[in-house]
Amino acid sequence: MNQNPSTTISAKDAQKIATRVSLVSVVGNIILTAFKFFAGIFAHSQVMISDAVHSASDVISSLIVIVGVKISGRDADDDHPYGHERFECVAAVILAAILVIVGGSIGIKAVKSIIDGSYKEMVLPGMLALIASIVSIVAKFAMFLYTQIHAKRINSTALKAEAWHHLSDSLSSVGALIGIAGARLGAPILEPIASIVICLLILKAAFDIFRSAIDQMVDKSCSAETEQKIRDCVMQQEGVICVDMLQTRMFGNRIYVDVEIGVDKSLTIEEGHEIAEQVHNALELNFASVKHVMVHVNPAG
């Protein structure tokens, strides 16, 4: 079996990568937020100001990711003998909560605007707001791709959540573009409608992030595909006759494996132990996400 490429990345290197990616996000979002606020104010576009608020929340989320990744990278201690990986999930849950607050506030404001008819009194948004929305779409999608690539590379839950935050911002900017263009074409109600769409997109992203984080905090098992690969790896080890039981559970972005193997019942305890050690080492070598393996030996037949 080929070794997983990510095994070449140590925990410390993964932490450095996640921190660097998040810092790039912080700088990018600060620039985008300032530009969109400027465009929203001077081009008289409420939807662009709402979009700027979303980008501002990304700055906070990136800082939360940095803290979460730093804590999750700590070694096990007396209070946390199994390590700190689940702090990444905590960071992801906080990101989801931030998204709900931001999305909810945008949606509530837009609904009020439609109900009281205040959208009719809005000043026609200027061309600068249109340009800002296009710049935001391109920039945020580029940040999504950049973050997603590195999130998969180091298998970081918090970084994946941040990547989806970038994508939701890119999609919200698409809504902003539609709203601003519609308003300039004489349909000002499209601005608050676009804000409602932005709200729904943000809430959807928050739900997905929250569900993924919770799955990793409640010992959810790995996918059937991953478990089959683990089973195949075990069966490839010399001396293993069968796999009597295989259980996996997610611990943050890491995997715990409990496996019972069947071996020749005529083997000595020492020989059975050597086979178990071989299985243990093979799983940790071939699966970068595996943190702990417990192997129990049964007499086959």
PyMOL commands that set and color helices and strands:
alter all, ss='L'
color gray80, all
select helices_A, chain A and resi 5-8+11-42+46-72+86-116+118-121+127-154+157-184+190-217+224-235+269-286
alter helices_A, ss='H'
color red, helices_A
select strands_A, chain A and resi 242-251+254-263+290-299
alter strands_A, ss='S'
color yellow, strands_A
deselect
rebuild
show_as cartoon
